[in-house]
Each structure stands twice: as C-alpha cells, then as structure tokens.
C-alpha cells in the first residue's frame, strides 16, 4: 500500500543541496532534492486491533486504499491535510508516531458521511475517524474537548434521572470548563425568562433544580444502562491495554 501523494511527504524530510556535484555533474538546486529515509521508532503492531475494537472502527481491515473517502471528503476539499485514506493506511501499518503528528487535525471530521457512501468496501471511514478520535482520547494523546465534556454532563444526567434539567446541565458544564455563571449572556437570558415565562413554569423549573426529579420507575433502566456502559468501557480498556477506562460521574 504505497503512499504517492507529494503532500504527505513531511517538509523536514525533503532535502535540497544548493551546491552538489556527483561524478563531475552539477546537480545543484532542485536536481539534488532527496527524500530522507524514514525510521519507525515506535511501531505498534496492535494499532489496527485497538482502533477496530472501538465503535466505528470494526471494518478498517477491509480498506484497499482506493482513496474514495478522501476524494469525497467535505473537509479535505478545504484542508488537504485532512486525509482519511492516509490515516487508515498509517493505522493498518501500525505507524503510531506518524498518526499522532496529525492528532490536532483528525478531529475535524464533520460526520457528513460522504466518505461512507463512496466507499466500495463498506469500511465506513466516518466511523473509523470517530474510532481514531476516541482512541486518541482514551490513550491520553489529546485533552477532552468542550463538546466532549458537555456530552459527559448530559449523559450522566440522563443516566441518573432519565430527564434533562437545563440549569443543572449548564452548571455542570460550566463547572467542568471553569466558566463563570455570571456571564452577560446567561444573566440576560435569565432576566428574559423571568419577564416572559409564566410564574407557574418558573416555580416548576426552580423545584426541579432543587429536587432533581426522575422518570417513574427509572432505577431498573438506569442500572441496566450503567451495566452495559461499564461492560463497553471494560472491553475498550482491555483492547487498548489500559488499566482502567471509566466514565466520569457528575452529580
């Protein structure tokens, strides 16, 4: 599975000699451009196995590097460095160091699924991008994004009560992201709610914040969801050879 795109050659690996004579022939300038040999120092033979163990990465082994995913990619049309085909190539070869060099770009996937529709091998490249992003987070290669932290707060609240109470969600998210509750837009929103919402609704919202109601007979559903979630995290931790990977509870 050779890589042919010139854009994938790292600039620091391209060497040009301003003055170079070989066997009496002047090959100075672009004639003496060489690609420096690449040495893989941290080959991870289990990388494909680790990615395929995460949701979305199950069919990565089917890829035969046709490039349909990258050719149809919405993000690649704007940023040529976003290259799903190249990353799948790196994962399958176990080239973890090369993959990590693009860890800040890989997250740009917008889940448009054009790559998945175009793939002739049902690899589901969009799912692979999600699995690779998840892998980066679980392995500690990248910090959790604000959207991931919001998902954590949202999910924990649903798991706990079966309901969504907006003010609690905001407080939890702001707490995780070290944001102040006295932001101008938030204060203005509260003022408008007080001015325009019926008193009865405001009282219900206030009581919900204090009493934290939950869906009737929710405990059995909550326990089942927690058990399933714990099983999935244990499977992921085992596949990635991590000591422990557990969701954080936010009360």
C-alpha positions in Angstrom: 0.0 0.0 0.0 2.4 2.7 -1.1 1.8 6.4 -0.5 2.2 8.5 -3.6 0.8 12.0 -2.7 3.6 14.6 -2.5 1.6 16.5 0.1 2.1 13.6 2.5 5.9 14.0 2.5 6.9 15.9 5.6 8.7 19.2 4.6 11.5 18.4 7.0 12.2 15.2 5.2 12.8 16.9 1.8 16.5 17.7 1.4 17.8 20.0 -1.3 21.5 20.9 -1.8 22.4 24.3 -3.2 25.8 23.1 -4.4 26.3 19.4 -5.2 28.5 17.7 -7.8 28.2 14.0 -8.4 30.6 12.3 -10.8 31.5 15.6 -12.3 27.9 16.6 -13.0 26.5 19.7 -11.3 23.1 18.6 -9.8 22.7 21.7 -7.5 19.3 23.1 -6.7 16.1 21.1 -7.3 18.0 18.4 -9.2 19.5 17.3 -5.8 16.2 17.0 -4.0 16.0 13.8 -2.0 13.5 12.3 0.5 15.2 11.5 3.7 14.8 7.9 4.8 12.1 7.4 7.4 12.9 5.4 10.5 10.0 4.0 12.5 10.9 4.0 16.2 7.7 3.1 17.9 5.9 0.6 15.6 2.6 -0.5 17.3 1.6 -3.8 15.7 -1.6 -3.8 17.7 -2.8 -0.3 16.4 -5.3 -1.7 13.9 -6.6 -4.1 16.5 -7.0 -1.2 19.0 -8.9 1.0 16.5 -11.1 -1.8 15.3 -12.1 -2.6 18.9 -13.8 0.8 19.2 -17.2 1.7 17.8 -16.9 2.6 14.2 -13.6 1.0 13.5 -14.8 -2.6 13.1 -14.3 -2.7 9.3 -11.0 -0.9 8.9 -9.3 -4.2 7.8 -11.4 -4.0 4.5 -9.7 -0.9 3.2 -7.7 -1.4 0.0 -6.6 2.2 -0.3 -8.6 3.3 -3.3 -8.9 6.9 -2.0 -12.6 7.3 -2.5 -13.0 8.5 1.1 -10.5 11.3 0.8 -11.7 12.2 -2.7 -15.3 12.7 -1.5 -14.4 14.3 1.9 -16.0 17.6 2.7 -13.2 18.7 5.0 -10.4 17.6 2.6 -11.9 20.0 0.0 -11.0 22.8 2.3 -7.9 21.4 4.0 -5.8 18.9 2.1 -4.1 17.8 5.3 -7.3 16.1 6.3 -6.8 12.7 4.7 -8.8 9.7 5.9 -7.2 7.3 3.4 -3.7 8.2 4.7 -4.7 7.8 8.4 -6.3 4.4 7.7 -3.0 3.5 5.9 -1.0 4.5 9.0 -3.2 2.6 11.4 -3.1 -0.6 9.4 0.7 -0.4 9.3 1.0 0.4 13.0 2.7 3.7 12.4 1.5 5.3 15.6 4.1 8.1 15.7 3.0 9.3 12.2 -0.6 9.2 13.2 0.0 11.2 16.3 1.5 14.0 14.2 -1.9 14.7 12.9 -3.8 14.4 16.1 -5.0 18.0 16.0 -6.4 17.6 12.5 -8.1 14.3 12.8 -10.8 15.8 15.0 -12.1 18.0 12.1 -14.4 15.3 10.7 -17.9 16.7 10.4 -19.7 13.3 10.0 -21.2 14.2 6.7 -20.8 10.5 5.7 -19.9 11.3 2.1 -16.8 9.0 2.6 -19.0 6.2 3.8 -21.4 6.4 0.9 -18.4 6.5 -1.6 -16.5 3.6 0.0 -16.7 0.4 -2.2 -15.6 -1.8 0.6 -18.0 -0.8 3.4 -15.2 0.4 5.6 -17.3 3.2 7.0 -14.4 5.7 7.0 -16.5 8.2 9.1 -16.8 5.6 11.8 -13.0 5.0 11.6 -12.4 8.7 12.1 -14.7 8.6 15.2 -12.9 5.5 16.5 -9.5 7.1 15.9 -10.6 10.2 17.8 -11.9 8.1 20.6 -8.6 6.2 20.7 -6.6 9.5 20.9 -8.7 10.5 24.0 -8.6 7.1 25.7 -4.8 6.8 25.3 -4.3 10.3 26.7 -2.9 11.8 23.5 -5.4 14.7 23.4 -7.4 16.5 26.1 -11.2 16.3 26.2 -12.8 19.0 24.0 -15.6 21.2 25.4 -18.2 19.3 23.4 -17.0 16.0 24.9 -17.3 17.5 28.4 -20.8 18.6 27.6 -21.7 15.1 26.4 -20.4 13.8 29.7 -22.6 16.1 31.7 -25.6 15.4 29.5 -25.2 11.7 29.5 -24.6 11.5 33.3 -27.8 13.4 33.9 -29.9 11.2 31.6 -28.4 8.1 33.2 -29.1 9.3 36.7 -32.7 10.6 36.3 -34.0 9.8 32.8 -34.7 13.6 32.4 -32.8 16.7 31.3 -32.9 19.7 33.6 -31.3 22.6 31.7 -30.0 24.7 34.6 -28.2 21.6 36.1 -26.7 20.8 32.7 -25.4 24.4 32.4 -24.0 24.4 35.9 -22.3 21.0 35.4 -20.8 22.0 32.0 -19.6 25.4 33.3 -18.0 23.7 36.3 -16.0 21.2 34.1 -14.9 24.0 31.8 -14.1 26.5 34.6 -16.6 29.1 33.3 -18.4 31.7 35.4 -22.2 31.6 35.9 -22.2 35.4 35.8 -21.6 35.7 32.1 -23.5 38.5 30.5 -25.5 36.4 28.0 -26.6 34.0 30.8 -27.7 36.8 33.1 -29.7 38.3 30.2 -31.3 35.0 29.4 -32.4 34.6 33.0 -33.9 38.1 33.1 -35.9 37.4 29.9 -37.1 34.2 31.3 -38.3 35.9 34.5 -40.0 38.6 32.4 -41.8 36.4 29.9 -42.3 32.9 31.3 -45.4 32.2 33.5 -44.8 32.1 37.2 -46.0 28.6 37.4 -43.4 27.4 34.9 -40.6 29.3 36.7 -41.6 27.6 40.0 -41.5 24.2 38.4 -38.1 24.9 37.0 -36.8 26.1 40.4 -38.2 23.0 42.1 -36.7 20.7 39.5 -33.3 22.3 40.2 -33.6 21.6 43.9 -35.5 18.2 44.0 -33.9 16.6 40.9 -36.9 14.6 39.8 -36.5 11.5 37.7 -38.6 9.3 35.4 -41.0 7.0 37.1 -39.6 3.5 37.8 -36.3 4.7 36.3 -33.9 2.7 38.6 -34.1 -0.5 36.7 -33.4 1.2 33.4 -30.6 3.2 35.0 -28.9 0.1 36.4 -29.1 -1.7 33.0 -27.6 1.3 31.2 -24.8 1.6 33.7 -24.0 -2.1 33.5 -23.9 -2.0 29.7 -21.7 1.1 29.8 -19.3 -0.4 32.3 -19.0 -3.6 30.1 -18.2 -1.5 27.0 -15.6 0.6 28.8 -14.0 -2.6 30.2 -13.8 -4.0 26.6 -12.2 -0.8 25.3 -9.7 -0.8 28.2 -8.8 -4.4 27.5 -8.3 -3.8 23.8 -6.2 -0.7 24.4 -4.3 -2.4 27.3 -5.3 0.3 29.7 -5.6 -0.3 33.4 -9.0 1.4 33.7 -11.3 3.4 31.5 -14.5 4.5 33.2 -17.0 7.3 32.5 -16.8 10.2 35.0 -19.9 10.8 37.1 -21.1 14.4 37.5 -23.8 14.9 40.1 
